[in-house]
Amino acid sequence: MQHKLALAGLLCLSLSACGDAPQEQPDSRANGLALPTGPHETITVSGKMTFWMYEGDAGCYGSLLTGGQEVQLWIDADACGDTEYAENAPASVDITWREDNQWGPGNTYTITRFN
């Protein structure tokens, strides 16, 4: 009987983990940095651009180290233009969070302006 209950519980957990419910936004206030949680919020972040890459029509991707936290960034190709960052170059950008710009694990923040 206990075996059947354990299997039923495991099945229930598996089904709830694979559901179509919207994914909750992780706590964006880690390390004291209050990152945006939606498109209605825009903040300025400054730090070192540890990674920057132009991906053609896919836009530009980067990682900014700020306050001990690595922030994943994206901007569309037209807005990116000729912007380049050397590894660990100082950078300051305005960012927001948009649902349509989430492609993988973690959060990718959209650059709205280079400062």
N, CA and C of each residue as an Amber inpcrd file, in Angstrom:
protein
   345
   0.8190000  -1.1890000   0.0000000   0.0000000   0.0000000   0.0000000
   0.8690000   1.2600000   0.0000000   1.9100000   1.2680000   0.8560000
   2.7820000   2.4350000   0.9160000   3.4830000   2.6530000  -0.4160000
   3.8310000   1.5620000  -1.0740000   4.4940000   1.6460000  -2.3740000
   3.5830000   2.3300000  -3.3920000   2.2920000   1.9710000  -3.3890000
   1.3350000   2.5800000  -4.3160000   1.1480000   4.0630000  -4.0190000
   1.1040000   4.4220000  -2.7400000   0.9730000   5.8310000  -2.3650000
   2.1990000   6.6300000  -2.7970000   3.3700000   6.0460000  -2.6330000
   4.6020000   6.7290000  -3.0360000   4.6230000   6.9530000  -4.5430000
   4.2090000   5.9290000  -5.3070000   4.1610000   6.0710000  -6.7660000
   3.1360000   7.1150000  -7.1890000   1.9920000   7.1350000  -6.5300000
   0.9620000   8.1260000  -6.8480000   1.4730000   9.5320000  -6.5490000
   2.1720000   9.6830000  -5.4430000   2.7410000  10.9870000  -5.0940000
   3.7870000  11.4340000  -6.0950000   4.6250000  10.5120000  -6.5320000
   5.6550000  10.8220000  -7.5250000   5.0340000  11.2180000  -8.8540000
   3.9840000  10.5030000  -9.2610000   3.2810000  10.8340000 -10.4970000
   2.6650000  12.2230000 -10.4090000   2.0770000  12.5280000  -9.2810000
   1.4560000  13.8400000  -9.0780000   2.5100000  14.9470000  -9.1750000
   3.6600000  14.7410000  -8.5550000   4.7460000  15.7250000  -8.6240000
   5.2360000  15.8980000 -10.0510000   5.3940000  14.7970000 -10.7640000
   5.8690000  14.8550000 -12.1450000   4.9130000  15.6290000 -13.0240000
   3.6310000  15.3830000 -12.8670000   2.6360000  16.0790000 -13.6850000
   2.6010000  17.5670000 -13.3820000   2.7300000  17.9400000 -12.1250000
   2.6900000  19.3630000 -11.7920000   3.9430000  20.0720000 -12.2790000
   5.0780000  19.3820000 -12.3340000   6.3150000  19.9990000 -12.8140000
   6.2860000  20.2300000 -14.3140000   5.5010000  19.4550000 -15.0390000
   5.4390000  19.5700000 -16.4900000   4.2200000  20.3410000 -16.9610000
   3.5060000  20.9650000 -16.0830000   2.2840000  21.6760000 -16.4510000
   2.5560000  22.8960000 -17.3090000   1.4750000  23.4620000 -17.8440000
   1.5720000  24.6410000 -18.6960000   1.4510000  25.9400000 -17.9140000
   1.5310000  25.8760000 -16.6140000   1.4110000  27.0880000 -15.8090000
   2.5740000  28.0140000 -16.1240000   2.3330000  29.3300000 -16.1180000
   3.4200000  30.2650000 -16.4060000   4.5370000  30.1260000 -15.3820000
   5.7420000  30.2850000 -15.8660000   6.8970000  30.1750000 -15.0060000
   6.9930000  31.4190000 -14.1360000   7.2100000  31.2140000 -12.8360000
   7.3250000  32.3520000 -11.9430000   8.6670000  33.0270000 -12.1350000
   8.6550000  34.3270000 -12.0410000   9.8610000  35.1290000 -12.1230000
  10.6870000  34.8880000 -10.8620000  11.9390000  34.4490000 -10.9780000
  12.7660000  34.2540000  -9.7910000  12.9890000  35.5730000  -9.0570000
  13.3760000  35.4620000  -7.7880000  13.6350000  36.6610000  -7.0000000
  14.7340000  37.4670000  -7.6610000  14.4170000  38.6920000  -8.0470000
  15.3610000  39.5300000  -8.7780000  16.1260000  40.4560000  -7.8470000
  16.0060000  40.2480000  -6.5410000  16.6580000  41.1440000  -5.6080000
  17.8690000  40.4950000  -4.9350000  18.4350000  39.5130000  -5.5930000
  19.6140000  38.8340000  -5.0620000  20.7880000  39.8000000  -5.0020000
  21.6240000  39.6170000  -4.0230000  22.8310000  40.4350000  -3.8480000
  22.5330000  41.9230000  -3.7450000  21.3300000  42.2930000  -3.3270000
  21.0000000  43.7030000  -3.1410000  20.6920000  44.4520000  -4.4170000
  20.7480000  43.8140000  -5.5720000  20.4680000  44.4630000  -6.8490000
  19.0160000  44.2000000  -7.2190000  18.2110000  45.2380000  -7.3160000
  16.7910000  45.0920000  -7.6490000  16.6230000  45.1490000  -9.1650000
  16.5950000  43.9790000  -9.7970000  16.4510000  43.8970000 -11.2510000
  14.9830000  44.0070000 -11.6400000  14.6950000  44.4760000 -12.8590000
  13.3020000  44.5980000 -13.3020000  12.5970000  43.2390000 -13.3300000
  11.2950000  43.2620000 -13.0620000  10.4950000  42.0430000 -13.1010000
   9.4550000  42.0900000 -14.2060000   9.4180000  43.1700000 -14.9720000
   8.4680000  43.3000000 -16.0700000   8.8320000  44.4660000 -16.9580000
   8.1390000  44.6000000 -18.0880000   8.4580000  45.6580000 -19.0550000
   8.1320000  47.0630000 -18.5610000   7.3860000  47.1570000 -17.4720000
   7.0420000  48.4610000 -16.9070000   8.1750000  49.0370000 -16.0540000
   9.2180000  48.2600000 -15.8090000  10.3550000  48.7000000 -14.9980000
  11.6140000  48.7990000 -15.8490000  12.3510000  49.8820000 -15.6820000
  13.6490000  50.0590000 -16.3340000  14.6230000  50.5830000 -15.2900000
  15.8030000  49.9830000 -15.2360000  16.8340000  50.4560000 -14.3150000
  18.1500000  50.6050000 -15.0660000  19.0670000  51.3400000 -14.4730000
  20.4250000  51.4720000 -14.9970000  21.3300000  50.5400000 -14.2040000
  22.1070000  49.7310000 -14.9070000  23.0950000  48.8690000 -14.2580000
  24.4710000  49.2100000 -14.8180000  25.4470000  49.2040000 -13.9390000
  26.8300000  49.5080000 -14.3270000  27.7400000  48.4210000 -13.7800000
  28.8130000  48.1790000 -14.4890000  29.7710000  47.1800000 -14.0470000
  30.7640000  46.8650000 -15.1400000  31.2050000  45.6050000 -15.1770000
  32.1530000  45.1410000 -16.1950000  31.4370000  44.2110000 -17.1590000
  31.5690000  44.4790000 -18.4540000  30.9880000  43.6140000 -19.4790000
  31.9450000  42.4360000 -19.6570000  31.6250000  41.3130000 -19.0370000
  32.5210000  40.1580000 -19.0770000  32.4290000  39.3960000 -20.3910000
  31.3330000  39.6200000 -21.1370000  31.1300000  38.9310000 -22.4100000
  30.2630000  39.8190000 -23.2860000  30.6100000  39.9210000 -24.5760000
  29.7900000  40.6680000 -25.5330000  29.9620000  40.0390000 -26.9030000
  28.8470000  39.7590000 -27.5820000  28.9410000  39.1290000 -28.8900000
  27.8170000  39.6230000 -29.7910000  28.1870000  39.9940000 -31.0230000
  27.2190000  40.3450000 -32.0610000  26.8320000  39.0630000 -32.7790000
  25.5230000  38.8020000 -32.8870000  25.0340000  37.5670000 -33.5080000
  24.2290000  37.8480000 -34.7660000  24.6100000  38.8560000 -35.5380000
  23.9010000  39.1640000 -36.7760000  22.4630000  39.5700000 -36.5130000
  21.5280000  38.9990000 -37.2750000  20.1100000  39.3330000 -37.1320000
  19.5470000  38.9790000 -35.7590000  20.2100000  38.1020000 -35.0210000
  19.7400000  37.7010000 -33.6900000  20.0310000  38.7610000 -32.6360000
  20.8390000  39.7590000 -32.9640000  21.1360000  40.8300000 -32.0190000
  22.4700000  40.6560000 -31.3320000  22.6370000  41.3600000 -30.2280000
  23.8600000  41.3010000 -29.4350000  23.5400000  40.7410000 -28.0580000
  24.4490000  39.9240000 -27.5610000  24.2950000  39.3000000 -26.2560000
  25.4870000  39.6710000 -25.3950000  25.2490000  39.8140000 -24.0860000
  26.3430000  40.1220000 -23.1940000  26.0640000  39.6630000 -21.7820000
  27.1100000  39.7300000 -20.9590000  27.0120000  39.4600000 -19.5290000
  27.6950000  40.6100000 -18.8150000  26.9710000  41.2210000 -17.9010000
  27.4910000  42.3510000 -17.1380000  27.6330000  41.9240000 -15.6860000
  28.8320000  42.0660000 -15.1380000  29.0720000  41.7690000 -13.7310000
  28.8600000  43.0520000 -12.9430000  27.8550000  43.0370000 -12.0830000
  27.5220000  44.2240000 -11.3050000  27.1530000  43.8130000  -9.8870000
  27.8080000  44.3950000  -8.9110000  27.5090000  44.0770000  -7.5190000
  27.6440000  42.6050000  -7.1860000  28.5810000  41.9190000  -7.8160000
  28.7820000  40.4990000  -7.5630000  27.7870000  39.5930000  -8.2700000
  26.9320000  40.1630000  -9.0990000  25.9150000  39.3810000  -9.8150000
  26.1380000  39.4980000 -11.3130000  26.0490000  38.3610000 -12.0110000
  26.1730000  38.3240000 -13.4730000  24.7770000  38.5170000 -14.0650000
  24.6100000  39.5460000 -14.9000000  23.3200000  39.8550000 -15.5090000
  23.4280000  39.5750000 -17.0060000  22.5520000  38.6850000 -17.5190000
  22.5430000  38.3320000 -18.9400000  21.7600000  39.3860000 -19.7160000
  22.3380000  39.8640000 -20.8330000  21.7550000  40.9720000 -21.5900000
  21.5300000  40.6080000 -23.0480000  20.5680000  41.2810000 -23.6630000
  20.2900000  41.1490000 -25.0920000  19.7790000  42.4860000 -25.6080000
  20.0870000  42.7820000 -26.8810000  19.5200000  43.9320000 -27.5790000
  19.4080000  43.5560000 -29.0550000  18.3710000  44.0560000 -29.7350000
  18.1840000  43.6650000 -31.1370000  19.2920000  44.2510000 -32.0110000
  19.4800000  43.6520000 -33.1710000  20.6020000  43.9800000 -34.0550000
  20.6060000  45.4480000 -34.4740000  19.4520000  46.0140000 -34.7960000
  19.4000000  47.4140000 -35.2280000  19.8200000  48.3620000 -34.1140000
  19.3440000  48.1120000 -32.8980000  19.6860000  48.9780000 -31.7680000
  21.1280000  48.7620000 -31.3130000  21.6530000  47.5660000 -31.5190000
  23.0280000  47.2550000 -31.1310000  24.0160000  48.0430000 -31.9860000
  23.7290000  48.1120000 -33.2770000  24.5930000  48.8600000 -34.1880000
  26.0310000  48.4030000 -34.1220000  26.9430000  49.3540000 -33.9950000
  28.3790000  49.0640000 -33.9550000  28.9160000  48.9600000 -32.5280000
  28.0500000  48.8310000 -31.5520000  28.4850000  48.7960000 -30.1590000
  29.3450000  47.5650000 -29.9010000  30.5110000  47.7810000 -29.3410000
  31.4440000  46.7060000 -29.0040000  31.9690000  46.9260000 -27.5950000
  32.2380000  45.8590000 -26.8970000  32.8660000  45.9150000 -25.5780000
  34.0190000  44.9300000 -25.5580000  35.1670000  45.3800000 -25.0760000
  36.2780000  44.4630000 -24.8240000  35.9420000  43.6780000 -23.5570000
  36.5640000  42.5250000 -23.3810000  36.3240000  41.7270000 -22.1820000
  36.6460000  42.5370000 -20.9340000  35.7210000  42.5630000 -19.9930000
  35.8300000  43.2780000 -18.7140000  35.8740000  44.7970000 -18.8530000
  35.3920000  45.3190000 -19.9750000  35.3260000  46.7720000 -20.1540000
  34.2150000  47.3410000 -19.2760000  34.4180000  48.5520000 -18.7410000
  33.3440000  49.1800000 -17.9710000  32.1450000  49.4550000 -18.8760000
  30.9460000  49.2850000 -18.3260000  29.7300000  49.5000000 -19.1140000
  28.6060000  49.9700000 -18.2050000  27.7090000  50.7430000 -18.7910000
  26.4980000  51.1800000 -18.1070000  25.3680000  51.1400000 -19.1250000
  24.2960000  50.4110000 -18.7850000  23.1630000  50.2610000 -19.6970000
  21.8580000  50.3570000 -18.9150000  20.8060000  50.7900000 -19.6000000
  19.4560000  50.7360000 -19.0440000  18.8520000  49.4190000 -19.5030000
  18.1940000  48.7050000 -18.5840000  17.6170000  47.4030000 -18.9220000
  16.1740000  47.2890000 -18.4420000  15.4550000  46.3720000 -19.0670000
  14.1150000  45.9870000 -18.6420000  13.9990000  44.4750000 -18.7820000
  12.8890000  43.9040000 -18.3320000  12.6420000  42.4670000 -18.4720000
  11.4130000  42.2830000 -19.3440000  11.5520000  41.4720000 -20.3840000
  10.4310000  41.2050000 -21.2960000  10.2550000  39.7040000 -21.4610000
   9.0240000  39.2600000 -21.3280000   8.6970000  37.8310000 -21.4550000
   9.1230000  37.2690000 -22.8050000   8.9490000  38.0450000 -23.8800000
   9.2550000  37.5350000 -25.2230000  10.7510000  37.4260000 -25.5090000
  11.5940000  37.8670000 -24.5890000  13.0430000  37.7630000 -24.7810000
  13.6800000  36.7130000 -23.8710000  12.9060000  35.7580000 -23.4030000
  13.4080000  34.6940000 -22.5370000  13.5450000  33.4240000 -23.3630000
  14.7810000  32.9120000 -23.4910000  15.0290000  31.7590000 -24.3590000
  15.5500000  30.5400000 -23.6360000  16.0760000  30.6880000 -22.4780000
  16.6730000  29.5400000 -21.8010000  16.5490000  29.6830000 -20.3030000
  17.3540000  28.9380000 -19.5800000  17.2880000  29.0370000 -18.1210000
  17.7610000  30.4040000 -17.6550000  17.2680000  30.8370000 -16.5410000
  17.6420000  32.1410000 -16.0120000  16.8950000  33.2550000 -16.7210000
  17.2630000  34.4760000 -16.4280000  16.6170000  35.6410000 -17.0240000
  17.5720000  36.3640000 -17.9490000  17.0560000  36.8200000 -19.0620000
  17.7970000  37.6780000 -19.9770000  17.1200000  39.0330000 -19.9400000
  17.8830000  40.0700000 -19.6770000  17.3460000  41.4250000 -19.5850000
  17.6160000  42.1600000 -20.8870000  16.6390000  42.9210000 -21.3280000
  16.7190000  43.6390000 -22.5940000  17.3320000  45.0130000 -22.3680000
  18.3870000  45.3150000 -23.1180000  18.9960000  46.6470000 -23.0550000
  18.0750000  47.6170000 -23.7840000  17.7320000  48.7090000 -23.1160000
  16.9060000  49.7380000 -23.7490000  17.7290000  50.9540000 -24.1500000
  18.9230000  51.0940000 -23.5330000  19.7810000  52.2310000 -23.8830000
  21.1940000  51.9790000 -23.3830000  22.1640000  52.3520000 -24.2150000
  23.5690000  52.3600000 -23.7970000  23.8500000  53.7270000 -23.1800000
  24.5150000  53.7540000 -22.0320000  24.8340000  55.0350000 -21.3650000
  26.2870000  55.4170000 -21.5770000
